[in-house]
Amino acid sequence: MAEVSITFNHRTYRFACREGEEERLRAIADYVKSKLGALSVEHGPVGDERLVLMAALMIADELFDARAD
């Protein structure tokens, strides 16, 4: 198993993944961090839990749109 460290909001989290999937996991994490960053700028300090939920809803909305196409 490989391990990837992802930092957000001055906290580092370690995630396990299969060998060879490290770059994909980093790319996904960067995408999520970009959503979190945009929401943070737009809405200010709303709290980490709410911020993550808002990002999850935005990403799920994108997924639903992609599946509809």
DRENROPA-211122 format. One record per residue (C-alpha): residue number from 1; residue in three letters; x, y, z. Coordinates in Angstrom, 2 decimals. Layout:
REM DRENROPA-211122
NODE  NUM  ALA  X  Y  Z
...
This chain:
REM DRENROPA-211122
NODE  1  MET  0.00  0.00  0.00
NODE  2  ALA  1.11  3.51  -0.78
NODE  3  GLU  0.44  6.57  1.34
NODE  4  VAL  -0.37  10.16  0.34
NODE  5  SER  -0.25  13.17  2.65
NODE  6  ILE  -2.79  15.90  1.98
NODE  7  THR  -2.70  19.26  3.73
NODE  8  PHE  -5.69  21.52  4.15
NODE  9  ASN  -6.20  24.38  6.54
NODE  10  HIS  -2.80  23.81  8.16
NODE  11  ARG  -3.63  20.17  8.94
NODE  12  THR  -2.05  17.18  7.27
NODE  13  TYR  -3.98  13.97  6.70
NODE  14  ARG  -2.51  10.68  5.50
NODE  15  PHE  -4.46  8.41  3.18
NODE  16  ALA  -3.61  4.92  2.03
NODE  17  CYS  -4.06  3.96  -1.60
NODE  18  ARG  -2.93  1.26  -3.99
NODE  19  GLU  0.56  1.46  -5.44
NODE  20  GLY  0.52  3.62  -8.56
NODE  21  GLU  -2.62  5.57  -7.57
NODE  22  GLU  -0.78  8.28  -5.64
NODE  23  GLU  -0.92  10.90  -8.39
NODE  24  ARG  -4.64  10.33  -8.98
NODE  25  LEU  -5.34  10.73  -5.27
NODE  26  ARG  -3.27  13.93  -5.17
NODE  27  ALA  -5.15  15.28  -8.22
NODE  28  ILE  -8.50  14.49  -6.61
NODE  29  ALA  -7.39  16.11  -3.36
NODE  30  ASP  -6.23  19.22  -5.25
NODE  31  TYR  -9.63  19.42  -6.94
NODE  32  VAL  -11.46  19.17  -3.62
NODE  33  LYS  -9.10  21.73  -2.05
NODE  34  SER  -9.82  24.13  -4.92
NODE  35  LYS  -13.56  23.82  -4.21
NODE  36  LEU  -12.98  24.34  -0.49
NODE  37  GLY  -10.78  27.36  -1.18
NODE  38  ALA  -13.32  28.97  -3.50
NODE  39  LEU  -16.11  28.44  -0.98
NODE  40  SER  -13.97  29.82  1.82
NODE  41  VAL  -13.29  32.99  -0.16
NODE  42  GLU  -16.94  33.33  -1.15
NODE  43  HIS  -18.52  32.65  2.25
NODE  44  GLY  -15.79  33.53  4.74
NODE  45  PRO  -15.23  31.61  7.97
NODE  46  VAL  -18.23  29.26  8.09
NODE  47  GLY  -16.51  26.38  9.89
NODE  48  ASP  -14.72  23.35  8.51
NODE  49  GLU  -17.64  20.95  8.78
NODE  50  ARG  -20.05  23.22  6.88
NODE  51  LEU  -17.35  24.07  4.33
NODE  52  VAL  -16.67  20.39  3.60
NODE  53  LEU  -20.39  19.66  3.33
NODE  54  MET  -20.86  22.55  0.88
NODE  55  ALA  -17.94  21.29  -1.24
NODE  56  ALA  -19.31  17.75  -1.18
NODE  57  LEU  -22.70  19.00  -2.37
NODE  58  MET  -21.09  21.02  -5.18
NODE  59  ILE  -19.05  18.04  -6.35
NODE  60  ALA  -22.08  15.73  -6.14
NODE  61  ASP  -24.02  18.26  -8.24
NODE  62  GLU  -21.26  18.17  -10.87
NODE  63  LEU  -21.39  14.36  -10.83
NODE  64  PHE  -25.17  14.34  -11.30
NODE  65  ASP  -24.81  16.76  -14.24
NODE  66  ALA  -22.08  14.59  -15.80
NODE  67  ARG  -24.22  11.47  -15.44
NODE  68  ALA  -27.17  13.22  -17.05
NODE  69  ASP  -25.14  13.99  -20.18
